[in-house]
Amino acid sequence: MKLYPALICLLVLIAGCGSQTDTPTDTLQNVTVQLNWFPETEHGGLFQALADGSYEAAELAVTLRPGGPGTQTGVEVGTQRAQFAIANADDVALYRQGGLDVVAVMAAMQNHPRCVIAHAESGVESFDDLQGKIFQCQAGRSYVEFMRAKGFLEGVQEVPYSGSIAPFLANQQMVVQGYSCAEPLLAEQQGVKVKTLMVSDLGFNPYSSVLITSGELIRTDPELVRQVVRLTRQGWQGYLQDPAQANAAILKANEEAMTPEVLEFGAGVMKELATPEGTSIDQVGKMEPQRWETLVQQLADLELVDPQQVKPEDCYTLEFLE
């Protein structure tokens, strides 16, 4: 597994955006959560628990550290620069392949928002139509290798993804990676009609917005882990029912890239991904062993992990979801 250098980020602590308590700040336990991207709706539950004062009421001073292109959240957790982080489920397996003792403790998104976005007039109606196109993507990502193994990248020119859809907007022959909760609307706000292809439809559907921590913290301070999982799950439940307060906090943290319209759109998509048909709001955060077994086997088939080294049961724990 190739690890990219961690992005050096400023700490962002959203203050004054939610309810206040009388708890003296010097009695709070400091907790840092490393985000896997700039603050967006896929972090909504965290911002909700921060904005409504839930973390502080539990005597936790939570800092949400923004990420960006190249951020390796597992490295931050594995080296104890952050107690918790957000990742995708496939990243957890890849981090463990790289020797990092990181463990998933809850999964906010049951379905992954990863998508490939094409111009509506480009003739791309399915993944079979990508041949001859230019694909702006992050090299080496699991979903890219899955698409390659399925033959969907034959005749496709791959170019680096810089974190912006600007090159895509200017070139009708280009397709770009994205999250269904943000980039499709951002493109259409720029006057570009798009076709959105969901990677999950291909059968590669790792959990997303996964809260991870270190095996060491689970062993040494399980009560802290339990508390953060409980409050974050409640935050997600609150966000999915009424995202207004958290969206205001996200906008404050990422006003250069976000707009109220994009956040409102993204919150609606998040609800669909977190509570697909047959799932209730009370089940937010759940994980199933079979999903992890399938994922690790897919990564092993792609030769991204060694199944003798990465065991599905080591990648997650259900202990804190009771």
C-alpha positions as CSV (number, residue, x, y, z in Angstrom):
1,M,0.0,0.0,0.0
2,K,1.3,3.4,-0.9
3,L,0.9,6.0,1.8
4,Y,0.8,9.6,0.8
5,P,2.2,12.4,3.1
6,A,-0.4,13.6,5.6
7,L,-1.7,17.1,4.7
8,I,-0.6,19.7,7.2
9,C,-3.8,21.3,8.4
10,L,-4.9,24.0,10.8
11,L,-7.1,22.9,13.8
12,V,-10.7,24.0,13.5
13,L,-12.7,24.2,16.7
14,I,-16.2,25.4,16.1
15,A,-17.0,27.7,19.0
16,G,-20.1,29.8,19.7
17,C,-22.2,27.9,17.2
18,G,-24.2,25.8,19.6
19,S,-25.6,25.6,23.1
20,Q,-23.3,26.6,25.9
21,T,-22.8,24.8,29.2
22,D,-21.4,26.0,32.5
23,T,-18.7,23.4,32.5
24,P,-15.3,25.0,33.1
25,T,-13.1,24.5,30.0
26,D,-10.1,23.4,32.0
27,T,-12.1,20.3,33.3
28,L,-12.9,19.0,29.8
29,Q,-11.0,16.1,28.2
30,N,-9.4,17.1,24.9
31,V,-10.4,14.9,22.0
32,T,-9.2,15.4,18.4
33,V,-11.0,13.9,15.4
34,Q,-9.1,14.0,12.1
35,L,-11.5,14.5,9.1
36,N,-10.7,12.8,5.8
37,W,-11.7,15.9,3.7
38,F,-12.6,19.5,4.2
39,P,-15.7,19.9,6.3
40,E,-18.8,18.8,4.4
41,T,-22.0,17.0,4.9
42,E,-20.3,13.6,5.2
43,H,-19.1,14.9,8.6
44,G,-22.6,16.2,9.6
45,G,-23.0,14.1,12.7
46,L,-19.8,15.3,14.2
47,F,-20.6,18.9,13.6
48,Q,-24.1,18.3,15.0
49,A,-22.8,16.9,18.3
50,L,-20.3,19.8,18.5
51,A,-22.8,22.5,17.6
52,D,-25.6,21.4,19.9
53,G,-23.2,21.1,22.9
54,S,-23.5,17.3,23.3
55,Y,-19.7,16.7,23.4
56,E,-19.2,19.5,25.9
57,A,-22.0,18.4,28.1
58,A,-20.2,15.1,28.4
59,E,-17.1,17.0,29.4
60,L,-15.3,16.5,26.1
61,A,-13.5,19.3,24.3
62,V,-13.7,18.0,20.7
63,T,-11.6,19.5,17.9
64,L,-12.4,18.6,14.3
65,R,-9.2,18.8,12.3
66,P,-9.9,19.3,8.5
67,G,-8.4,17.1,5.9
68,G,-7.9,17.4,2.2
69,P,-6.3,15.7,-0.8
70,G,-3.7,13.2,0.5
71,T,-4.8,13.2,4.1
72,Q,-4.1,9.8,5.7
73,T,-6.4,9.7,8.7
74,G,-5.2,6.3,9.8
75,V,-1.7,7.7,10.1
76,E,-2.9,10.4,12.4
77,V,-4.7,7.9,14.6
78,G,-1.9,5.3,14.4
79,T,0.7,7.9,15.4
80,Q,-1.5,9.2,18.2
81,R,-1.8,12.7,16.7
82,A,-5.5,12.2,16.9
83,Q,-7.6,9.9,19.0
84,F,-10.3,9.4,16.3
85,A,-10.7,10.0,12.6
86,I,-13.0,9.6,9.7
87,A,-12.2,7.1,7.0
88,N,-13.8,4.7,4.5
89,A,-14.0,1.1,5.4
90,D,-11.6,0.0,2.6
91,D,-9.0,2.5,4.0
92,V,-9.2,0.7,7.4
93,A,-8.1,-2.5,5.7
94,L,-5.4,-0.7,3.8
95,Y,-4.1,1.0,6.9
96,R,-3.9,-2.3,8.7
97,Q,-2.0,-3.8,5.7
98,G,0.5,-1.0,6.2
99,G,1.0,-2.0,9.9
100,L,-1.3,0.6,11.5
101,D,-3.5,-0.6,14.4
102,V,-6.7,1.2,13.4
103,V,-10.2,-0.1,14.1
104,A,-13.6,1.0,12.9
105,V,-16.1,1.6,15.7
106,M,-19.1,2.9,13.8
107,A,-20.2,3.6,10.2
108,A,-22.5,6.5,9.5
109,M,-23.0,5.8,5.8
110,Q,-24.4,2.3,4.9
111,N,-24.0,3.1,1.2
112,H,-21.0,4.8,-0.2
113,P,-21.4,8.2,-1.9
114,R,-18.5,7.6,-4.3
115,C,-19.5,8.3,-7.8
116,V,-18.1,9.1,-11.3
117,I,-19.5,12.2,-12.8
118,A,-19.8,12.8,-16.6
119,H,-21.3,15.6,-18.7
120,A,-24.9,14.9,-19.5
121,E,-24.2,15.5,-23.2
122,S,-21.0,13.4,-23.3
123,G,-22.8,10.1,-24.2
124,V,-21.9,8.5,-21.0
125,E,-24.9,6.6,-19.7
126,S,-23.1,3.8,-17.8
127,F,-19.6,2.7,-16.8
128,D,-19.5,0.8,-20.1
129,D,-19.4,4.2,-21.9
130,L,-16.2,5.5,-20.3
131,Q,-13.8,4.3,-23.1
132,G,-12.1,7.2,-24.8
133,K,-12.8,9.6,-21.9
134,I,-10.3,11.3,-19.5
135,F,-10.8,10.2,-15.9
136,Q,-9.7,12.6,-13.2
137,C,-9.1,10.5,-10.2
138,Q,-6.9,9.7,-7.2
139,A,-4.5,7.0,-8.4
140,G,-4.3,3.8,-6.4
141,R,-7.7,4.2,-4.7
142,S,-9.5,0.9,-4.1
143,Y,-12.5,1.8,-6.2
144,V,-10.3,2.8,-9.1
145,E,-8.5,-0.6,-9.0
146,F,-11.9,-2.3,-8.7
147,M,-13.1,-0.5,-11.8
148,R,-9.9,-1.5,-13.6
149,A,-10.3,-5.1,-12.7
150,K,-13.8,-5.1,-14.1
151,G,-12.5,-3.7,-17.4
152,F,-14.2,-0.3,-17.1
153,L,-10.9,1.7,-17.5
154,E,-9.8,0.1,-20.7
155,G,-9.1,2.9,-23.2
156,V,-9.6,5.5,-20.5
157,Q,-6.9,8.1,-19.9
158,E,-6.4,8.7,-16.1
159,V,-5.2,12.0,-14.9
160,P,-4.6,13.2,-11.3
161,Y,-7.5,14.6,-9.2
162,S,-6.5,17.9,-7.6
163,G,-9.5,18.3,-5.3
164,S,-11.4,20.5,-7.8
165,I,-13.9,19.8,-10.5
166,A,-12.8,22.9,-12.5
167,P,-10.9,20.9,-15.2
168,F,-14.0,18.7,-15.6
169,L,-16.3,21.6,-16.1
170,A,-14.1,22.9,-19.0
171,N,-13.8,19.6,-20.8
172,Q,-16.8,17.6,-22.0
173,Q,-14.5,14.6,-22.6
174,M,-13.5,14.4,-19.0
175,V,-15.2,12.5,-16.2
176,V,-14.3,13.1,-12.5
177,Q,-14.5,11.3,-9.2
178,G,-16.8,12.8,-6.7
179,Y,-19.3,12.2,-3.8
180,S,-22.9,12.2,-4.8
181,C,-23.7,14.6,-1.9
182,A,-21.7,17.5,-3.3
183,E,-20.0,17.5,-6.7
184,P,-23.1,16.9,-8.9
185,L,-24.8,19.9,-7.5
186,L,-21.6,22.0,-7.6
187,A,-21.3,21.2,-11.3
188,E,-24.9,22.1,-12.0
189,Q,-24.6,25.3,-10.1
190,Q,-21.9,26.2,-12.7
191,G,-24.3,25.5,-15.5
192,V,-23.1,22.0,-16.4
193,K,-25.7,19.2,-16.5
194,V,-24.2,15.9,-15.3
195,K,-24.8,12.2,-15.3
196,T,-23.9,10.6,-12.0
197,L,-22.7,6.9,-11.9
198,M,-22.6,5.3,-8.5
199,V,-19.7,3.0,-7.9
200,S,-21.8,1.0,-5.4
201,D,-23.9,-0.2,-8.3
202,L,-20.8,-2.1,-9.5
203,G,-20.8,-4.1,-6.2
204,F,-18.0,-2.2,-4.5
205,N,-19.7,-0.6,-1.5
206,P,-17.6,-0.1,1.6
207,Y,-19.0,1.7,4.6
208,S,-18.3,5.5,4.5
209,S,-18.0,8.2,7.1
210,V,-16.6,5.5,9.4
211,L,-15.3,6.6,12.8
212,I,-12.0,5.0,13.5
213,T,-9.7,4.9,16.5
214,S,-6.6,3.0,17.6
215,G,-6.6,-0.5,19.1
216,E,-4.5,1.0,21.8
217,L,-7.2,3.5,22.8
218,I,-9.8,0.7,22.8
219,R,-7.6,-1.3,25.2
220,T,-6.6,1.6,27.5
221,D,-9.7,3.9,27.5
222,P,-12.7,2.0,26.3
223,E,-15.0,4.3,28.2
224,L,-13.8,7.3,26.1
225,V,-14.4,5.3,22.9
226,R,-17.8,4.3,24.1
227,Q,-18.7,7.9,24.9
228,V,-17.5,9.3,21.6
229,V,-19.3,6.6,19.6
230,R,-22.6,7.2,21.6
231,L,-22.5,11.0,21.2
232,T,-21.5,10.8,17.5
233,R,-24.3,8.4,16.7
234,Q,-26.7,10.7,18.4
235,G,-25.2,13.6,16.4
236,W,-25.9,11.7,13.2
237,Q,-29.4,10.9,14.2
238,G,-30.0,14.6,15.0
239,Y,-28.4,15.7,11.8
240,L,-30.4,13.4,9.6
241,Q,-33.6,14.7,11.1
242,D,-32.7,18.4,11.1
243,P,-29.3,19.4,9.6
244,A,-29.7,23.2,9.9
245,Q,-27.6,23.8,13.0
246,A,-24.7,21.5,11.9
247,N,-24.8,22.9,8.3
248,A,-24.3,26.4,9.7
249,A,-21.2,25.1,11.6
250,I,-19.9,23.4,8.5
251,L,-20.4,26.5,6.4
252,K,-18.5,28.5,9.0
253,A,-15.6,26.0,8.8
254,N,-15.5,25.7,5.0
255,E,-17.1,28.9,3.7
256,E,-14.8,29.0,0.7
257,A,-16.1,25.8,-0.8
258,M,-19.5,25.3,0.6
259,T,-22.8,27.1,0.1
260,P,-26.1,26.8,2.0
261,E,-27.7,25.2,-1.1
262,V,-24.9,22.5,-1.4
263,L,-25.2,21.7,2.3
264,E,-29.0,21.3,2.1
265,F,-28.6,19.1,-0.9
266,G,-25.9,17.0,0.7
267,A,-27.9,16.5,3.9
268,G,-30.7,15.0,1.9
269,V,-28.3,12.6,0.1
270,M,-26.7,11.7,3.4
271,K,-30.1,10.7,4.8
272,E,-30.6,8.3,1.9
273,L,-27.1,6.8,2.3
274,A,-27.3,6.5,6.1
275,T,-30.8,5.1,6.3
276,P,-31.4,3.1,3.0
277,E,-34.7,1.4,2.6
278,G,-35.4,-0.9,5.5
279,T,-33.1,1.0,7.9
280,S,-34.4,3.1,10.8
281,I,-32.8,6.2,12.3
282,D,-32.1,4.2,15.4
283,Q,-29.8,1.9,13.4
284,V,-27.5,4.7,12.2
285,G,-23.8,3.7,12.7
286,K,-24.4,-0.1,12.6
287,M,-21.9,-2.5,10.9
288,E,-22.4,-6.1,9.8
289,P,-19.6,-8.7,9.8
290,Q,-20.6,-10.0,6.3
291,R,-20.0,-6.5,4.8
292,W,-16.4,-6.5,6.2
293,E,-15.8,-10.1,5.0
294,T,-16.9,-9.2,1.5
295,L,-14.8,-6.0,1.5
296,V,-11.6,-7.7,2.7
297,Q,-12.1,-10.4,0.1
298,Q,-12.5,-7.9,-2.7
299,L,-9.3,-6.1,-1.6
300,A,-7.5,-9.4,-1.4
301,D,-8.7,-10.3,-5.0
302,L,-7.3,-6.9,-6.1
303,E,-4.0,-7.8,-4.4
304,L,-4.3,-4.7,-2.2
305,V,-4.2,-6.6,1.0
306,D,-2.8,-9.9,2.1
307,P,-5.6,-12.0,3.6
308,Q,-3.2,-13.7,5.9
309,Q,-2.2,-10.3,7.4
310,V,-5.6,-8.5,7.3
311,K,-8.4,-10.3,8.9
312,P,-12.0,-8.8,8.6
313,E,-12.6,-9.2,12.3
314,D,-9.6,-7.1,13.2
315,C,-10.8,-4.2,11.1
316,Y,-13.9,-3.4,13.2
317,T,-15.5,-3.9,16.6
318,L,-19.2,-3.9,17.4
319,E,-18.4,-3.5,21.1
320,F,-19.4,0.2,21.3
321,L,-22.6,-0.1,19.2
322,E,-24.6,-1.9,21.8
